[in-house]
Amino acid sequence: MRYLIGVLFPVLLQSLFVFIVIETNTGNGSWVGLGALLLGIFAIPATGIANFIYLKSNREISDFAALTRCYLMALIVPLIIFILLMVG
C-alpha cells in the first residue's frame, strides 16, 4: 500500500496536471503546452522511479514522513509548469 500511495498516486496527479495544461493551451499560440509535454515526458517517469527508490531504501521511516517527501518531490514538476504558465 505504501508504494501505491507513494509512487502511483503522485505520478497520476502529475499526469493529470500536465494533461490539463496541455489541453488548455492548445490552439491559442502559447508554447506552454509543448513545454509541459516535453517536461512531463521526462520528469513524470523520473519522479516515479525516484519515489520508488526512496521508499525502497527508507523502510524504517514512518509512512507519513516518507509519503510526505514523495508528494513534495512530486510537486516539483507542477511548480515548474506553473512558472512556465506565469511567464508564457
Gaussian input, Z-matrix of N, CA and C with variables (Angstrom, degrees):
# hf/3-21g

backbone

0 1
 N
 C     1     B1
 C     2     B2     1     A1
 N     3     B3     2     A2     1     D1
 C     4     B4     3     A3     2     D2
 C     5     B5     4     A4     3     D3
 N     6     B6     5     A5     4     D4
 C     7     B7     6     A6     5     D5
 C     8     B8     7     A7     6     D6
 N     9     B9     8     A8     7     D7
 C    10    B10     9     A9     8     D8
 C    11    B11    10    A10     9     D9
 N    12    B12    11    A11    10    D10
 C    13    B13    12    A12    11    D11
 C    14    B14    13    A13    12    D12
 N    15    B15    14    A14    13    D13
 C    16    B16    15    A15    14    D14
 C    17    B17    16    A16    15    D15
 N    18    B18    17    A17    16    D16
 C    19    B19    18    A18    17    D17
 C    20    B20    19    A19    18    D18
 N    21    B21    20    A20    19    D19
 C    22    B22    21    A21    20    D20
 C    23    B23    22    A22    21    D21
 N    24    B24    23    A23    22    D22
 C    25    B25    24    A24    23    D23
 C    26    B26    25    A25    24    D24
 N    27    B27    26    A26    25    D25
 C    28    B28    27    A27    26    D26
 C    29    B29    28    A28    27    D27
 N    30    B30    29    A29    28    D28
 C    31    B31    30    A30    29    D29
 C    32    B32    31    A31    30    D30
 N    33    B33    32    A32    31    D31
 C    34    B34    33    A33    32    D32
 C    35    B35    34    A34    33    D33
 N    36    B36    35    A35    34    D34
 C    37    B37    36    A36    35    D35
 C    38    B38    37    A37    36    D36
 N    39    B39    38    A38    37    D37
 C    40    B40    39    A39    38    D38
 C    41    B41    40    A40    39    D39
 N    42    B42    41    A41    40    D40
 C    43    B43    42    A42    41    D41
 C    44    B44    43    A43    42    D42
 N    45    B45    44    A44    43    D43
 C    46    B46    45    A45    44    D44
 C    47    B47    46    A46    45    D45
 N    48    B48    47    A47    46    D46
 C    49    B49    48    A48    47    D47
 C    50    B50    49    A49    48    D48
 N    51    B51    50    A50    49    D49
 C    52    B52    51    A51    50    D50
 C    53    B53    52    A52    51    D51
 N    54    B54    53    A53    52    D52
 C    55    B55    54    A54    53    D53
 C    56    B56    55    A55    54    D54
 N    57    B57    56    A56    55    D55
 C    58    B58    57    A57    56    D56
 C    59    B59    58    A58    57    D57
 N    60    B60    59    A59    58    D58
 C    61    B61    60    A60    59    D59
 C    62    B62    61    A61    60    D60
 N    63    B63    62    A62    61    D61
 C    64    B64    63    A63    62    D62
 C    65    B65    64    A64    63    D63
 N    66    B66    65    A65    64    D64
 C    67    B67    66    A66    65    D65
 C    68    B68    67    A67    66    D66
 N    69    B69    68    A68    67    D67
 C    70    B70    69    A69    68    D68
 C    71    B71    70    A70    69    D69
 N    72    B72    71    A71    70    D70
 C    73    B73    72    A72    71    D71
 C    74    B74    73    A73    72    D72
 N    75    B75    74    A74    73    D73
 C    76    B76    75    A75    74    D74
 C    77    B77    76    A76    75    D75
 N    78    B78    77    A77    76    D76
 C    79    B79    78    A78    77    D77
 C    80    B80    79    A79    78    D78
 N    81    B81    80    A80    79    D79
 C    82    B82    81    A81    80    D80
 C    83    B83    82    A82    81    D81
 N    84    B84    83    A83    82    D82
 C    85    B85    84    A84    83    D83
 C    86    B86    85    A85    84    D84
 N    87    B87    86    A86    85    D85
 C    88    B88    87    A87    86    D86
 C    89    B89    88    A88    87    D87
 N    90    B90    89    A89    88    D88
 C    91    B91    90    A90    89    D89
 C    92    B92    91    A91    90    D90
 N    93    B93    92    A92    91    D91
 C    94    B94    93    A93    92    D92
 C    95    B95    94    A94    93    D93
 N    96    B96    95    A95    94    D94
 C    97    B97    96    A96    95    D95
 C    98    B98    97    A97    96    D96
 N    99    B99    98    A98    97    D97
 C   100   B100    99    A99    98    D98
 C   101   B101   100   A100    99    D99
 N   102   B102   101   A101   100   D100
 C   103   B103   102   A102   101   D101
 C   104   B104   103   A103   102   D102
 N   105   B105   104   A104   103   D103
 C   106   B106   105   A105   104   D104
 C   107   B107   106   A106   105   D105
 N   108   B108   107   A107   106   D106
 C   109   B109   108   A108   107   D107
 C   110   B110   109   A109   108   D108
 N   111   B111   110   A110   109   D109
 C   112   B112   111   A111   110   D110
 C   113   B113   112   A112   111   D111
 N   114   B114   113   A113   112   D112
 C   115   B115   114   A114   113   D113
 C   116   B116   115   A115   114   D114
 N   117   B117   116   A116   115   D115
 C   118   B118   117   A117   116   D116
 C   119   B119   118   A118   117   D117
 N   120   B120   119   A119   118   D118
 C   121   B121   120   A120   119   D119
 C   122   B122   121   A121   120   D120
 N   123   B123   122   A122   121   D121
 C   124   B124   123   A123   122   D122
 C   125   B125   124   A124   123   D123
 N   126   B126   125   A125   124   D124
 C   127   B127   126   A126   125   D125
 C   128   B128   127   A127   126   D126
 N   129   B129   128   A128   127   D127
 C   130   B130   129   A129   128   D128
 C   131   B131   130   A130   129   D129
 N   132   B132   131   A131   130   D130
 C   133   B133   132   A132   131   D131
 C   134   B134   133   A133   132   D132
 N   135   B135   134   A134   133   D133
 C   136   B136   135   A135   134   D134
 C   137   B137   136   A136   135   D135
 N   138   B138   137   A137   136   D136
 C   139   B139   138   A138   137   D137
 C   140   B140   139   A139   138   D138
 N   141   B141   140   A140   139   D139
 C   142   B142   141   A141   140   D140
 C   143   B143   142   A142   141   D141
 N   144   B144   143   A143   142   D142
 C   145   B145   144   A144   143   D143
 C   146   B146   145   A145   144   D144
 N   147   B147   146   A146   145   D145
 C   148   B148   147   A147   146   D146
 C   149   B149   148   A148   147   D147
 N   150   B150   149   A149   148   D148
 C   151   B151   150   A150   149   D149
 C   152   B152   151   A151   150   D150
 N   153   B153   152   A152   151   D151
 C   154   B154   153   A153   152   D152
 C   155   B155   154   A154   153   D153
 N   156   B156   155   A155   154   D154
 C   157   B157   156   A156   155   D155
 C   158   B158   157   A157   156   D156
 N   159   B159   158   A158   157   D157
 C   160   B160   159   A159   158   D158
 C   161   B161   160   A160   159   D159
 N   162   B162   161   A161   160   D160
 C   163   B163   162   A162   161   D161
 C   164   B164   163   A163   162   D162
 N   165   B165   164   A164   163   D163
 C   166   B166   165   A165   164   D164
 C   167   B167   166   A166   165   D165
 N   168   B168   167   A167   166   D166
 C   169   B169   168   A168   167   D167
 C   170   B170   169   A169   168   D168
 N   171   B171   170   A170   169   D169
 C   172   B172   171   A171   170   D170
 C   173   B173   172   A172   171   D171
 N   174   B174   173   A173   172   D172
 C   175   B175   174   A174   173   D173
 C   176   B176   175   A175   174   D174
 N   177   B177   176   A176   175   D175
 C   178   B178   177   A177   176   D176
 C   179   B179   178   A178   177   D177
 N   180   B180   179   A179   178   D178
 C   181   B181   180   A180   179   D179
 C   182   B182   181   A181   180   D180
 N   183   B183   182   A182   181   D181
 C   184   B184   183   A183   182   D182
 C   185   B185   184   A184   183   D183
 N   186   B186   185   A185   184   D184
 C   187   B187   186   A186   185   D185
 C   188   B188   187   A187   186   D186
 N   189   B189   188   A188   187   D187
 C   190   B190   189   A189   188   D188
 C   191   B191   190   A190   189   D189
 N   192   B192   191   A191   190   D190
 C   193   B193   192   A192   191   D191
 C   194   B194   193   A193   192   D192
 N   195   B195   194   A194   193   D193
 C   196   B196   195   A195   194   D194
 C   197   B197   196   A196   195   D195
 N   198   B198   197   A197   196   D196
 C   199   B199   198   A198   197   D197
 C   200   B200   199   A199   198   D198
 N   201   B201   200   A200   199   D199
 C   202   B202   201   A201   200   D200
 C   203   B203   202   A202   201   D201
 N   204   B204   203   A203   202   D202
 C   205   B205   204   A204   203   D203
 C   206   B206   205   A205   204   D204
 N   207   B207   206   A206   205   D205
 C   208   B208   207   A207   206   D206
 C   209   B209   208   A208   207   D207
 N   210   B210   209   A209   208   D208
 C   211   B211   210   A210   209   D209
 C   212   B212   211   A211   210   D210
 N   213   B213   212   A212   211   D211
 C   214   B214   213   A213   212   D212
 C   215   B215   214   A214   213   D213
 N   216   B216   215   A215   214   D214
 C   217   B217   216   A216   215   D215
 C   218   B218   217   A217   216   D216
 N   219   B219   218   A218   217   D217
 C   220   B220   219   A219   218   D218
 C   221   B221   220   A220   219   D219
 N   222   B222   221   A221   220   D220
 C   223   B223   222   A222   221   D221
 C   224   B224   223   A223   222   D222
 N   225   B225   224   A224   223   D223
 C   226   B226   225   A225   224   D224
 C   227   B227   226   A226   225   D225
 N   228   B228   227   A227   226   D226
 C   229   B229   228   A228   227   D227
 C   230   B230   229   A229   228   D228
 N   231   B231   230   A230   229   D229
 C   232   B232   231   A231   230   D230
 C   233   B233   232   A232   231   D231
 N   234   B234   233   A233   232   D232
 C   235   B235   234   A234   233   D233
 C   236   B236   235   A235   234   D234
 N   237   B237   236   A236   235   D235
 C   238   B238   237   A237   236   D236
 C   239   B239   238   A238   237   D237
 N   240   B240   239   A239   238   D238
 C   241   B241   240   A240   239   D239
 C   242   B242   241   A241   240   D240
 N   243   B243   242   A242   241   D241
 C   244   B244   243   A243   242   D242
 C   245   B245   244   A244   243   D243
 N   246   B246   245   A245   244   D244
 C   247   B247   246   A246   245   D245
 C   248   B248   247   A247   246   D246
 N   249   B249   248   A248   247   D247
 C   250   B250   249   A249   248   D248
 C   251   B251   250   A250   249   D249
 N   252   B252   251   A251   250   D250
 C   253   B253   252   A252   251   D251
 C   254   B254   253   A253   252   D252
 N   255   B255   254   A254   253   D253
 C   256   B256   255   A255   254   D254
 C   257   B257   256   A256   255   D255
 N   258   B258   257   A257   256   D256
 C   259   B259   258   A258   257   D257
 C   260   B260   259   A259   258   D258
 N   261   B261   260   A260   259   D259
 C   262   B262   261   A261   260   D260
 C   263   B263   262   A262   261   D261

   B1=1.4433
   B2=1.5296
   B3=1.3098
   B4=1.4600
   B5=1.5280
   B6=1.3223
   B7=1.4545
   B8=1.5267
   B9=1.3090
   B10=1.4607
   B11=1.5208
   B12=1.3104
   B13=1.4620
   B14=1.5270
   B15=1.3034
   B16=1.4490
   B17=1.5145
   B18=1.3279
   B19=1.4568
   B20=1.5258
   B21=1.3045
   B22=1.4618
   B23=1.5264
   B24=1.3146
   B25=1.4633
   B26=1.5256
   B27=1.3386
   B28=1.4716
   B29=1.5265
   B30=1.3247
   B31=1.4661
   B32=1.5257
   B33=1.3113
   B34=1.4608
   B35=1.5266
   B36=1.3127
   B37=1.4600
   B38=1.5250
   B39=1.3181
   B40=1.4605
   B41=1.5234
   B42=1.3225
   B43=1.4623
   B44=1.5201
   B45=1.3057
   B46=1.4620
   B47=1.5243
   B48=1.3265
   B49=1.4606
   B50=1.5240
   B51=1.3296
   B52=1.4633
   B53=1.5171
   B54=1.3193
   B55=1.4663
   B56=1.5254
   B57=1.3218
   B58=1.4692
   B59=1.5288
   B60=1.3232
   B61=1.4712
   B62=1.5234
   B63=1.3103
   B64=1.4649
   B65=1.5225
   B66=1.3100
   B67=1.4703
   B68=1.5211
   B69=1.3241
   B70=1.4671
   B71=1.5199
   B72=1.3088
   B73=1.4640
   B74=1.5172
   B75=1.3073
   B76=1.4500
   B77=1.5307
   B78=1.3135
   B79=1.4526
   B80=1.5116
   B81=1.3172
   B82=1.4587
   B83=1.5272
   B84=1.3073
   B85=1.4565
   B86=1.5142
   B87=1.3102
   B88=1.4597
   B89=1.5261
   B90=1.3081
   B91=1.4550
   B92=1.5187
   B93=1.3170
   B94=1.4629
   B95=1.5245
   B96=1.3195
   B97=1.4666
   B98=1.5202
   B99=1.3300
   B100=1.4658
   B101=1.5182
   B102=1.3317
   B103=1.4649
   B104=1.5206
   B105=1.3362
   B106=1.4678
   B107=1.5219
   B108=1.3283
   B109=1.4670
   B110=1.5201
   B111=1.3317
   B112=1.4673
   B113=1.5212
   B114=1.3216
   B115=1.4583
   B116=1.5246
   B117=1.3203
   B118=1.4600
   B119=1.5170
   B120=1.3287
   B121=1.4659
   B122=1.5280
   B123=1.3191
   B124=1.4585
   B125=1.5285
   B126=1.3128
   B127=1.4627
   B128=1.5285
   B129=1.3147
   B130=1.4627
   B131=1.5310
   B132=1.3342
   B133=1.4730
   B134=1.5279
   B135=1.3296
   B136=1.4691
   B137=1.5256
   B138=1.3239
   B139=1.4592
   B140=1.5215
   B141=1.3232
   B142=1.4627
   B143=1.5206
   B144=1.3104
   B145=1.4688
   B146=1.5218
   B147=1.3357
   B148=1.4658
   B149=1.5235
   B150=1.3342
   B151=1.4653
   B152=1.5252
   B153=1.3309
   B154=1.4616
   B155=1.5263
   B156=1.3267
   B157=1.4631
   B158=1.5163
   B159=1.3317
   B160=1.4697
   B161=1.5259
   B162=1.3275
   B163=1.4668
   B164=1.5221
   B165=1.3202
   B166=1.4650
   B167=1.5270
   B168=1.3267
   B169=1.4554
   B170=1.5263
   B171=1.3128
   B172=1.4659
   B173=1.5287
   B174=1.2944
   B175=1.4645
   B176=1.5233
   B177=1.3406
   B178=1.4586
   B179=1.5242
   B180=1.3385
   B181=1.4680
   B182=1.5314
   B183=1.3232
   B184=1.4667
   B185=1.5294
   B186=1.3141
   B187=1.4572
   B188=1.5225
   B189=1.3139
   B190=1.4580
   B191=1.5304
   B192=1.3118
   B193=1.4681
   B194=1.5258
   B195=1.3102
   B196=1.4609
   B197=1.5259
   B198=1.3142
   B199=1.4605
   B200=1.5190
   B201=1.3209
   B202=1.4633
   B203=1.5204
   B204=1.3145
   B205=1.4670
   B206=1.5180
   B207=1.3222
   B208=1.4665
   B209=1.5296
   B210=1.3229
   B211=1.4589
   B212=1.5225
   B213=1.3229
   B214=1.4610
   B215=1.5270
   B216=1.3238
   B217=1.4515
   B218=1.5334
   B219=1.3182
   B220=1.4551
   B221=1.5258
   B222=1.3180
   B223=1.4565
   B224=1.5215
   B225=1.3020
   B226=1.4565
   B227=1.5313
   B228=1.3074
   B229=1.4704
   B230=1.5295
   B231=1.3341
   B232=1.4673
   B233=1.5212
   B234=1.3193
   B235=1.4635
   B236=1.5269
   B237=1.3181
   B238=1.4674
   B239=1.5275
   B240=1.3221
   B241=1.4623
   B242=1.5252
   B243=1.3098
   B244=1.4578
   B245=1.5335
   B246=1.3243
   B247=1.4667
   B248=1.5243
   B249=1.3215
   B250=1.4671
   B251=1.5227
   B252=1.3235
   B253=1.4626
   B254=1.5261
   B255=1.3078
   B256=1.4668
   B257=1.5358
   B258=1.3132
   B259=1.4697
   B260=1.5347
   B261=1.3299
   B262=1.4687
   B263=1.4508
   A1=110.94
   A2=116.13
   A3=121.11
   A4=111.24
   A5=116.76
   A6=120.33
   A7=111.10
   A8=116.99
   A9=120.37
   A10=110.39
   A11=116.69
   A12=121.08
   A13=111.20
   A14=118.20
   A15=121.52
   A16=115.51
   A17=117.68
   A18=120.04
   A19=111.08
   A20=117.26
   A21=120.47
   A22=112.60
   A23=119.17
   A24=120.80
   A25=112.70
   A26=120.06
   A27=117.65
   A28=113.38
   A29=116.82
   A30=119.85
   A31=110.33
   A32=117.12
   A33=120.00
   A34=111.74
   A35=117.51
   A36=120.28
   A37=111.29
   A38=117.49
   A39=120.72
   A40=110.61
   A41=116.87
   A42=120.66
   A43=111.21
   A44=117.07
   A45=120.60
   A46=111.06
   A47=117.06
   A48=120.62
   A49=111.09
   A50=117.58
   A51=121.34
   A52=110.22
   A53=118.04
   A54=121.69
   A55=111.12
   A56=117.04
   A57=120.49
   A58=110.38
   A59=117.41
   A60=120.36
   A61=110.51
   A62=118.01
   A63=120.96
   A64=110.40
   A65=117.21
   A66=120.53
   A67=112.92
   A68=117.53
   A69=118.77
   A70=112.54
   A71=118.50
   A72=121.42
   A73=112.37
   A74=117.54
   A75=121.25
   A76=108.99
   A77=116.34
   A78=121.17
   A79=115.77
   A80=119.38
   A81=119.22
   A82=112.39
   A83=118.85
   A84=122.44
   A85=114.26
   A86=118.37
   A87=121.50
   A88=109.84
   A89=115.27
   A90=121.53
   A91=111.99
   A92=117.16
   A93=121.01
   A94=111.00
   A95=117.08
   A96=120.45
   A97=111.90
   A98=115.89
   A99=119.89
   A100=110.92
   A101=116.30
   A102=119.87
   A103=111.55
   A104=116.34
   A105=120.32
   A106=110.73
   A107=116.56
   A108=119.98
   A109=111.19
   A110=116.63
   A111=119.79
   A112=111.83
   A113=116.77
   A114=119.64
   A115=111.08
   A116=116.66
   A117=120.91
   A118=113.68
   A119=116.33
   A120=119.83
   A121=110.86
   A122=116.14
   A123=119.89
   A124=112.77
   A125=116.95
   A126=120.37
   A127=113.30
   A128=118.58
   A129=119.61
   A130=111.80
   A131=120.14
   A132=117.98
   A133=112.92
   A134=116.74
   A135=119.13
   A136=110.79
   A137=117.30
   A138=120.39
   A139=111.25
   A140=116.97
   A141=120.21
   A142=112.29
   A143=116.19
   A144=119.97
   A145=110.90
   A146=116.27
   A147=119.82
   A148=111.40
   A149=117.47
   A150=120.32
   A151=110.94
   A152=117.03
   A153=120.16
   A154=110.78
   A155=116.43
   A156=119.71
   A157=110.98
   A158=116.84
   A159=120.35
   A160=110.84
   A161=117.56
   A162=120.05
   A163=111.74
   A164=116.60
   A165=120.43
   A166=111.24
   A167=117.58
   A168=120.02
   A169=113.41
   A170=118.56
   A171=121.95
   A172=110.72
   A173=115.84
   A174=119.92
   A175=112.97
   A176=117.48
   A177=120.31
   A178=112.71
   A179=118.12
   A180=121.20
   A181=108.48
   A182=115.85
   A183=119.39
   A184=110.18
   A185=115.32
   A186=120.67
   A187=111.85
   A188=117.41
   A189=120.59
   A190=110.93
   A191=117.85
   A192=120.97
   A193=110.89
   A194=117.24
   A195=120.39
   A196=111.23
   A197=117.02
   A198=120.03
   A199=111.60
   A200=116.97
   A201=119.56
   A202=110.40
   A203=116.97
   A204=120.10
   A205=111.58
   A206=117.40
   A207=120.06
   A208=111.15
   A209=116.84
   A210=119.86
   A211=111.43
   A212=117.74
   A213=119.62
   A214=110.89
   A215=116.62
   A216=119.85
   A217=110.78
   A218=116.40
   A219=120.44
   A220=112.35
   A221=118.70
   A222=121.54
   A223=113.29
   A224=118.02
   A225=120.61
   A226=110.86
   A227=117.45
   A228=120.88
   A229=111.65
   A230=120.45
   A231=117.88
   A232=113.36
   A233=118.16
   A234=120.56
   A235=110.80
   A236=117.75
   A237=121.15
   A238=110.04
   A239=117.51
   A240=120.73
   A241=110.28
   A242=117.63
   A243=121.28
   A244=110.19
   A245=116.78
   A246=120.29
   A247=110.08
   A248=117.69
   A249=120.62
   A250=111.15
   A251=116.92
   A252=120.34
   A253=111.04
   A254=116.84
   A255=120.10
   A256=110.64
   A257=117.65
   A258=121.29
   A259=110.54
   A260=115.95
   A261=120.09
   A262=111.00
   D1=-32.16
   D2=-179.94
   D3=-63.72
   D4=-38.66
   D5=179.67
   D6=-73.81
   D7=-34.08
   D8=178.26
   D9=-63.85
   D10=-46.49
   D11=-177.90
   D12=-76.52
   D13=-34.25
   D14=-175.16
   D15=-89.35
   D16=-18.90
   D17=-178.23
   D18=-116.13
   D19=-51.76
   D20=-173.15
   D21=-72.66
   D22=-45.74
   D23=-177.53
   D24=-64.35
   D25=-44.60
   D26=176.57
   D27=-62.09
   D28=-36.89
   D29=177.61
   D30=-65.60
   D31=-41.00
   D32=178.21
   D33=-66.83
   D34=-39.29
   D35=178.11
   D36=-66.44
   D37=-40.96
   D38=176.31
   D39=-63.14
   D40=-43.48
   D41=179.69
   D42=-62.68
   D43=-41.32
   D44=178.12
   D45=-63.67
   D46=-43.86
   D47=179.55
   D48=-63.07
   D49=-44.76
   D50=179.12
   D51=-63.90
   D52=-41.15
   D53=179.02
   D54=-62.61
   D55=-42.64
   D56=179.80
   D57=-64.41
   D58=-42.36
   D59=179.01
   D60=-65.19
   D61=-40.86
   D62=179.01
   D63=-63.69
   D64=-45.50
   D65=-177.69
   D66=-68.45
   D67=-34.55
   D68=-179.83
   D69=-78.57
   D70=-17.65
   D71=-179.80
   D72=-109.02
   D73=27.57
   D74=178.60
   D75=-95.66
   D76=123.18
   D77=174.64
   D78=85.50
   D79=5.92
   D80=179.63
   D81=-106.49
   D82=11.13
   D83=177.04
   D84=83.16
   D85=3.78
   D86=-178.95
   D87=-92.21
   D88=144.40
   D89=178.73
   D90=-95.60
   D91=5.61
   D92=-177.79
   D93=-66.96
   D94=-36.51
   D95=178.26
   D96=-62.21
   D97=-42.11
   D98=177.34
   D99=-66.38
   D100=-41.51
   D101=177.58
   D102=-62.22
   D103=-40.56
   D104=178.05
   D105=-65.31
   D106=-39.66
   D107=178.23
   D108=-63.58
   D109=-47.91
   D110=-178.98
   D111=-65.66
   D112=-39.05
   D113=176.75
   D114=-66.52
   D115=-40.99
   D116=-178.90
   D117=-66.98
   D118=-33.08
   D119=-179.52
   D120=-59.42
   D121=-39.53
   D122=-176.91
   D123=-95.25
   D124=-38.21
   D125=-170.86
   D126=-79.16
   D127=-34.12
   D128=-177.56
   D129=-67.19
   D130=-49.54
   D131=175.44
   D132=-64.73
   D133=-34.95
   D134=179.01
   D135=-65.01
   D136=-38.47
   D137=177.27
   D138=-65.62
   D139=-41.79
   D140=177.67
   D141=-62.01
   D142=-43.79
   D143=179.02
   D144=-66.13
   D145=-42.80
   D146=179.90
   D147=-64.46
   D148=-40.46
   D149=178.03
   D150=-65.79
   D151=-39.74
   D152=178.93
   D153=-63.42
   D154=-45.91
   D155=179.39
   D156=-64.18
   D157=-39.82
   D158=179.17
   D159=-63.19
   D160=-45.61
   D161=179.78
   D162=-67.47
   D163=-35.42
   D164=-179.95
   D165=-68.38
   D166=-38.47
   D167=-175.83
   D168=-84.99
   D169=-17.23
   D170=-177.62
   D171=-117.90
   D172=64.58
   D173=179.78
   D174=-74.72
   D175=-24.45
   D176=-175.80
   D177=-80.29
   D178=-15.97
   D179=178.65
   D180=-75.12
   D181=146.53
   D182=179.95
   D183=-63.42
   D184=156.94
   D185=-177.06
   D186=-61.40
   D187=-42.03
   D188=-177.10
   D189=-63.19
   D190=-44.59
   D191=-179.28
   D192=-66.69
   D193=-41.68
   D194=-179.08
   D195=-68.03
   D196=-43.31
   D197=-178.82
   D198=-70.68
   D199=-31.68
   D200=175.91
   D201=-63.32
   D202=-43.02
   D203=178.01
   D204=-66.23
   D205=-35.43
   D206=177.66
   D207=-64.68
   D208=-42.77
   D209=179.49
   D210=-70.90
   D211=-34.16
   D212=175.81
   D213=-66.45
   D214=-37.51
   D215=176.35
   D216=-67.23
   D217=-33.85
   D218=179.78
   D219=-74.60
   D220=-16.20
   D221=178.39
   D222=-80.45
   D223=-7.49
   D224=-178.48
   D225=-65.28
   D226=-46.25
   D227=-178.27
   D228=-64.46
   D229=-49.41
   D230=176.70
   D231=-61.02
   D232=-32.14
   D233=177.41
   D234=-66.25
   D235=-43.24
   D236=177.97
   D237=-63.88
   D238=-42.31
   D239=179.61
   D240=-66.99
   D241=-36.80
   D242=177.36
   D243=-63.50
   D244=-40.36
   D245=176.47
   D246=-64.77
   D247=-39.22
   D248=175.00
   D249=-60.98
   D250=-39.77
   D251=178.17
   D252=-64.40
   D253=-38.83
   D254=-179.13
   D255=-69.75
   D256=-38.33
   D257=-177.78
   D258=-78.26
   D259=-43.76
   D260=-174.25
   D261=-93.13

